[in-house]
Each structure stands twice: as structure tokens, then as C-alpha cells.
């Protein structure tokens, strides 16, 4: 009886001062509460959907959606790695849904912490779980600017292996790390995502506009596709398009949404419907196996 009581007490959720459950990443992983939401990426030239970024969310059975900052704060490195593996595998599986809905050319992207490239068998994972279809366009792995600069040799090695699998790396939040634009040529990336701090009010802020022009011009010189994050107004979108920025992402186009809603939007655009609904890969993805 005591053992049973201890087990029940150990399984009880910790609660805050208001009585709401405190949700941790570990508990979300154990209970299968993770969801992968998508935020569309749109061509600024013709407004067509060209990609989407996968963003992690937690849906608690009692309190509903939990903001990422709540369940990610204080998460252990091992739990972050386990989440990263599940996210990569889920995104690889979700492409089949995009293709079935009539948009096989769409490229999905997920965020990956830099240490995952040394502690997780990412290349092996992608090789094992990637779609076998000839028209699969690949997966984009986004790494923040400061993390990428910490180990350029490793980044180059990973990029070469990813290229063989039709995948690529993107610099996320570029500009937040304040690195030299000249270092862009040292980074083995195919896509540069401009931090929203430069995007907000860029149509009226002349300093931001000049910075954006420099970043976009430099990115083009090195053969990088540019993506502007955090676009919220048509004025910002028009300004960035005029500067030559290729892709936009932000509330102007769509907020992050559950994947079923995202696939539904694709269906309404293409007029095609998916016949089968896949079981969530979060429930069956293998537990992360660190290599160090």
C-alpha cells in the first residue's frame, strides 16, 4: 500500500501558486503531449506557399496549449535532444501529407541545436526515415547564427553529408549574433533567415532598410536564399520584396498552426484531399541515442 501511495505521489503533477500544473519538457515527452505546428513560408514575389517551419507545441489535457518558453525553460540537454529527434522524424513523415494534398514541392524546416549534430546520429536518422519518393525536395535544418559560428569545421562536414541526402542548413535569426557579414562566405548554408528585429518597421526605419539591403545583397552574392522573419504588415512585405528578399514568414501570411490545419489549407489551395491520416510520429519515434 505504501509503495502504491508513493507511486501515485510521484506521478502527481507539480502545481504553481494558482493551482495550475507545471508542465516540463520531460513530462510532455513521457506523456506524448508534443505537437508539431507549422508556420507557412511564402514567396514575396507571387505569394505562393513555398515552405513551412515546424515549431514545437505542448497540449496539456487539463490546461490546453502551453507556450514553449514555459516547458522549454530549464529543460535538460538530453531532453532537448530527444525532442529534436522526434521533431526531425515527424517532419520527414509529414512531407507525405503535403504531397498527398497536392504540394510535393514544399520544403519543410525544423530547428536543430548545434550540439545535436555531434550528439545525435542526424545523418543516419534522415537516411533511415526520409521519404523514398523521387520528388521529395529535402528537409531544411535551421541553426542559429551564433551556434553555427562556434564550429565552422563541423558545420561544413554536416552540410556536405546533408547535401548528399538532398537536405540543407539554414542560418536562423541572422543579425542577432552581430557577426561580420563577410563571414557569410565561410558558412555552408543555402538559406539565410533575417532576424525580425531588422524587419519590423523596415519601411519607415532608414537604418534598418540600409542594413537589410546590405544583408540581402551579400546573401545573393554568396548564392543564399533570403527569408525575412516576423513580417506583420503589407508595408514591410512590399519593402522586402523591393529589396530582393525571396521569402517571407510572419503573421501577415499566417500564424503557426496545428499540422492538420496546415494540411487543410494546402488541400483548399490545390483542390486535392488526403485519403489516409497518419498516426502522430511523436508517439512512435525512437528515443534519442546520444553519440557522446
C-alpha positions in Angstrom: 0.0 0.0 0.0 2.8 2.4 0.9 4.6 1.6 -2.4 1.4 2.3 -4.3 0.9 5.6 -2.5 4.5 6.6 -3.2 4.0 5.8 -6.9 0.8 7.8 -7.0 2.5 10.8 -5.3 5.5 10.6 -7.6 3.2 10.7 -10.6 1.3 13.7 -9.4 2.0 16.9 -11.2 3.7 19.8 -9.5 1.4 22.9 -9.5 2.1 26.6 -9.3 0.6 29.1 -6.8 -2.6 29.4 -8.8 -3.1 25.6 -8.8 -2.2 25.1 -12.5 0.1 22.2 -13.4 3.7 23.0 -14.1 4.5 21.4 -17.4 8.0 20.3 -18.2 9.5 19.0 -21.4 10.3 15.7 -19.7 6.7 15.2 -18.7 5.5 16.2 -22.1 7.8 13.7 -23.8 6.7 10.9 -21.4 3.0 11.6 -21.8 3.0 12.2 -25.6 1.8 15.8 -25.4 4.1 17.2 -28.0 2.7 18.5 -31.3 4.5 19.9 -34.4 2.8 23.0 -35.7 3.7 24.7 -38.9 4.1 28.4 -39.9 4.0 28.9 -43.7 6.8 30.5 -45.7 5.6 32.5 -48.7 7.2 33.7 -51.9 7.2 37.5 -51.7 7.1 37.7 -55.5 3.8 35.8 -56.1 2.5 35.0 -52.6 2.7 31.2 -53.2 3.4 28.8 -50.4 6.9 27.5 -50.8 7.7 26.0 -47.4 6.9 25.9 -43.7 8.8 25.9 -40.4 8.0 23.3 -37.9 7.5 24.7 -34.3 7.1 22.6 -31.2 4.0 22.9 -29.0 2.6 21.1 -26.0 -1.1 20.4 -25.5 -1.8 19.6 -21.8 -5.1 17.6 -21.2 -6.1 20.0 -18.4 -4.9 23.4 -19.4 -4.6 23.1 -23.2 -1.8 24.7 -25.1 1.4 25.6 -23.2 3.8 28.3 -24.5 7.2 27.0 -25.5 9.0 29.3 -23.0 7.2 27.5 -20.2 8.1 23.9 -20.9 11.5 24.6 -22.5 12.8 26.7 -19.7 15.1 24.5 -17.5 14.9 21.5 -19.8 17.9 19.3 -19.7 20.2 18.9 -22.7 19.2 15.2 -23.0 15.5 16.1 -23.1 16.2 18.7 -25.8 18.0 16.1 -27.9 15.1 13.6 -27.5 12.7 16.3 -28.6 14.9 17.3 -31.6 15.0 13.7 -32.8 11.2 13.4 -32.6 10.7 16.7 -34.4 13.0 15.7 -37.3 11.4 12.3 -37.8 7.9 13.9 -37.6 8.8 16.5 -40.2 10.1 13.8 -42.5 6.9 11.9 -42.2 4.7 15.0 -42.6 6.0 15.6 -46.1 3.9 12.6 -47.3 0.8 14.6 -46.2 1.9 17.6 -48.1 2.5 15.5 -51.2 -0.9 13.8 -50.8 -2.6 17.2 -50.5 -1.1 18.2 -53.9 2.0 20.2 -52.9 5.0 17.8 -53.1 7.5 20.7 -53.8 7.0 22.2 -50.4 10.2 22.3 -48.2 9.7 21.8 -44.5 12.2 23.1 -42.0 12.9 22.4 -38.3 15.1 24.0 -35.7 18.1 22.0 -34.5 20.5 22.9 -31.7 24.2 22.8 -32.8 25.1 20.1 -30.2 22.6 17.8 -31.8 25.0 17.4 -34.8 27.6 15.9 -32.6 25.4 14.1 -30.0 22.7 12.6 -32.3 23.1 10.5 -35.5 21.3 13.0 -37.6 22.6 11.8 -40.9 21.7 8.2 -40.1 18.2 9.3 -38.9 17.5 11.2 -42.1 18.8 8.4 -44.3 16.5 5.9 -42.4 13.3 8.0 -42.2 13.4 10.2 -45.3 10.7 9.7 -47.9 11.7 7.4 -50.7 9.8 9.4 -53.4 11.9 10.8 -56.2 10.2 14.2 -55.9 11.0 14.7 -52.2 12.6 18.2 -52.1 14.6 17.6 -48.9 14.5 18.9 -45.3 15.9 22.2 -44.1 17.7 22.2 -40.7 17.8 25.7 -39.1 20.7 26.6 -36.8 21.1 30.0 -35.1 23.9 32.2 -36.3 25.9 32.2 -33.1 25.8 28.4 -32.9 26.9 27.9 -36.5 30.0 30.2 -36.0 31.2 28.2 -32.9 32.3 25.2 -35.0 32.7 26.0 -38.7 34.5 22.8 -39.5 31.7 20.7 -38.0 29.1 22.8 -39.9 30.9 22.2 -43.2 31.1 18.4 -42.6 27.4 18.2 -41.7 26.4 20.4 -44.7 28.3 18.1 -47.1 26.6 15.0 -45.7 23.2 16.6 -45.8 23.7 17.7 -49.4 24.0 14.0 -50.4 20.6 13.5 -48.9 19.0 16.5 -50.6 18.9 18.4 -47.3 20.4 21.7 -46.3 21.3 24.0 -43.5 19.8 27.5 -42.9 21.1 30.3 -40.7 18.3 31.2 -38.3 17.9 34.7 -36.8 20.7 36.2 -38.8 21.7 39.6 -37.4 21.0 38.7 -33.8 24.5 37.4 -33.3 26.2 40.5 -34.7 28.8 38.6 -36.7 30.6 40.1 -39.7 28.7 39.9 -42.9 32.0 38.9 -44.5 31.8 35.6 -42.6 28.8 34.5 -44.6 31.1 33.0 -47.2 32.6 30.8 -44.5 29.2 29.3 -43.6 28.0 26.2 -45.6 24.3 27.3 -45.7 21.8 27.6 -48.5 19.3 29.8 -46.8 19.6 32.9 -44.6 16.7 33.8 -42.3 16.9 37.5 -41.4 16.1 38.3 -37.7 12.7 40.0 -37.2 14.5 42.9 -35.4 15.6 44.2 -38.8 12.2 43.5 -40.4 9.8 45.4 -38.0 9.1 48.9 -39.4 11.7 48.5 -42.1 9.5 50.5 -44.5 9.9 53.6 -42.3 13.2 53.0 -40.5 16.0 54.1 -42.8 18.8 52.5 -40.8 17.0 49.1 -40.8 16.4 49.4 -44.5 20.0 50.1 -45.3 21.1 47.1 -43.1 18.5 44.9 -44.9 19.8 46.0 -48.3 23.3 45.1 -47.3 22.4 41.7 -45.9 20.2 40.7 -48.9 22.8 41.9 -51.4 25.6 40.0 -49.6 23.4 36.9 -49.4 22.7 37.0 -53.1 26.4 37.3 -53.8 27.1 34.1 -51.9 24.2 32.3 -53.5 22.0 32.2 -50.4 18.2 32.3 -50.5 16.9 35.1 -48.1 13.9 34.6 -45.8 12.6 37.5 -43.7 11.1 36.5 -40.4 8.4 38.3 -38.5 6.6 40.2 -41.3 3.4 41.6 -39.9 2.3 44.3 -42.3 1.9 44.6 -46.1 4.3 47.6 -46.0 7.1 45.5 -44.6 6.4 42.8 -47.1 6.4 45.2 -50.1 9.6 46.8 -48.9 11.4 43.5 -48.5 10.2 42.3 -51.9 11.6 45.5 -53.5 14.9 44.8 -51.9 15.0 41.4 -53.5 14.2 39.2 -50.5 12.8 35.9 -51.8 10.6 34.5 -49.0 8.6 35.9 -46.1 7.4 34.4 -42.9 5.2 36.0 -40.3 1.7 36.9 -39.0 1.0 38.8 -42.2 0.7 35.5 -44.0 -0.2 33.1 -41.2 0.4 32.3 -37.6 1.8 28.9 -36.6 -1.0 26.3 -36.8 -1.7 22.7 -35.9 -0.5 20.5 -38.8 -4.0 19.3 -39.6 -5.0 22.9 -40.2 -1.9 23.4 -42.3 -2.6 20.4 -44.5 -6.2 21.5 -44.8 -5.1 24.9 -46.1 -3.0 23.1 -48.7 -6.0 21.0 -49.7 -8.1 24.1 -50.2 -5.5 25.6 -52.5 -4.8 22.5 -54.6 -8.3 21.0 -54.5 -6.9 17.6 -53.5 -7.7 15.6 -50.4 -5.6 13.2 -48.5 -7.1 9.7 -48.2 -5.2 8.5 -45.1 -4.4 10.2 -41.9 -1.0 9.2 -40.4 -0.6 8.5 -36.7 1.5 11.1 -34.9 5.2 10.2 -35.2 5.8 11.6 -31.7 4.1 8.5 -30.3 6.3 6.1 -32.2 9.6 7.9 -32.8 12.5 6.1 -31.1 14.1 7.7 -28.1 17.2 9.8 -28.8 20.5 8.0 -28.6 23.3 10.4 -27.9 26.6 9.5 -29.5 28.8 11.0 -26.7 
